[in-house]
Amino acid sequence: MSTGLIILLIVIAAVVVLGAAAALVVRGRDRRGGPSLKRRFGPEYERAVALHDGDTKAAERELAERLERHGDLRERPLDGTERQRYADRWTAVQEHFVDSPREAVAEADRLLGELAAVRGYPDGGRYEEQLAALSVHHADHVDGYRRVHRVARAGAEGTSENGAGTEELRSVLLDARALFDDLTSTDSGRHRAPAGTDRTAPPAASRSHARSHTPWALHRSRPKES
């Protein structure tokens, strides 16, 4: 074999190796950082950056770790009976809010934790891990769960956030409803509600329920502090 042919083969081999390495870098970047993480996590990305005092690299490391741990999670689908049962329970939470706003928020927190576990996420006893997993697949709405859990825990512990007024409690519950709708959706995987979606509208399962109930919109006129 001539020297020229050997050199040509070496050059070709080097090009192949460099191309493979570049592909790995691109795939690694999709999992570890950069614009792909910002697109995937949306508001959670901005929250992580803020929590790390603007340190983007530190925030991306945290988010990449979440993605590594939970990115391959596949949600277990709900059957029609399960979906209806959870829709009924959420309706009961909304009705309970009329007379006992704080208790209703605590019920919503427990319901979301249970529902997430049923869908295949870590159980509610591991709240931080459950929240991290949810943030990977429901980044747009997971903060509603964070808020409702924080207020529910404050109520249980009697801390300062237990002083939240009825309007704030209503806002917390409405934010939590967005994640509930995601988790009871017939779609699987990561969900994003289109801009302008009415988060107060009952899910399809609830709308089809024959039992009459007080519309959520009417709760605004009658809630009282427990």
Secondary structure, DSSP 8 states (H G I E B T S, - for coil): --HHHHHHHHHHHHHHHHHHHHHHHHHHHHHHSTHHHHHHHTHHHHHHHHHTTT-HHHHHHHHHHHHHHHTT-------HHHHHHHHHHHHHHHHHHTT-HHHHHHHHHHHHHHHHHHTTS--GGGHHHHHHHHHHH-TTTHHHHHHHHHHHHHHHHT-GGGG--HHHHHHHHHHHHHHHHHHTSSS-S-----TT--TTS--HHHHT--S----GGGGGGS----
